[in-house]
């Protein structure tokens, strides 16, 4: 067999399955038989509906989509240093130049070299039967972690972990997550695993709030309303939360709530892409209470590896965030459901 199916995004909220040659790995490369490919909100925002992506998020026409891939190595090129056939791996979804300062820190996401190419954006990604990847971009999947768990670590779940680690979330902290799409649900799951004394989730729709309730993702959950701020103050003894994360994906009201609901010397992490931020009184809400506001964009390869090891150690399974699974042949349905927001995480699965 020399051909495989892969999904491309022509735009206008459509997906097309095309036939591709199965690639052959060269020196330092591996061929991965795909097992799981999950859909990220940035795919919908930047590529599926229309071409909004620029720079690092620019989707090249005809490229196989999918930047949250996990699978098993079935063939290797020459001069492999660590990985071999049969290894279960997830793929860090940015292949950087490898020699700039950002790459050397493991943050290929920030690589500004012309050689930087993202899987699923500028080079073929995981929405296909096979994926050609560079060995330097691989992370081993530990025992006890499924392909469905691991795929999410490549982007969405990894970003949540980057923020929580950067904010030093621990047992002293009440953690508020505003926006409970798959990114926010993952942030709640990880915050609880990292020992947060109280986890609080807020969302604007009942559908996803109910998913969070069914999965027992937070200690306290609320539908967003004009009374939400007072509710958060009440359940934190009028102190506010120590840490807040905005995962809303561009809601100015959600970001305002995250900042206002954070107490004195608290920390706010912004990881939901797009939109605006407006604070009426900066002195009152940020400067005088000495709050820290930080943006987090994906994670590093070392922290992605650390996250997967912790998922194993914590017996934590992000797979439970997946509400819809589709075979590759029905990938159009997968993107349609993911774009509807009437879902948790959406996954494309691959048979034996």
Secondary structure, 3 states (H helix, E strand, C coil): CCEEEEEEEEECCEEEEEEEECCCCCCCEEEEEEEEEECCHHHHHHHHCCCCCCHHHCCCCCCCCCCCEEEEEEEECCCCCCCCCCCEEEECCEECCCCCHHHHCCCHHHCCCCCCEEECCCECCCCECEEEEEHHHEEECCCCCCHHHHHHHCCHHHHHHHHHHHCCCCCCCEEEEECCCHHHHHHHHHHHHCCCCEEEEEECCHHHHHHHHHCCCCCEEEECCCCHHHHHHHHCCCCCEEEEEECCCCCHHHHHHHHHCEEEEEEEEECCCCCCCCCCCHHHHHHCCCCEEEECCCCCHHHHHHHHHHHHHHCCCHHHHEEEEEEHHHHHHHHHHHHHCCCCEEEEECCC
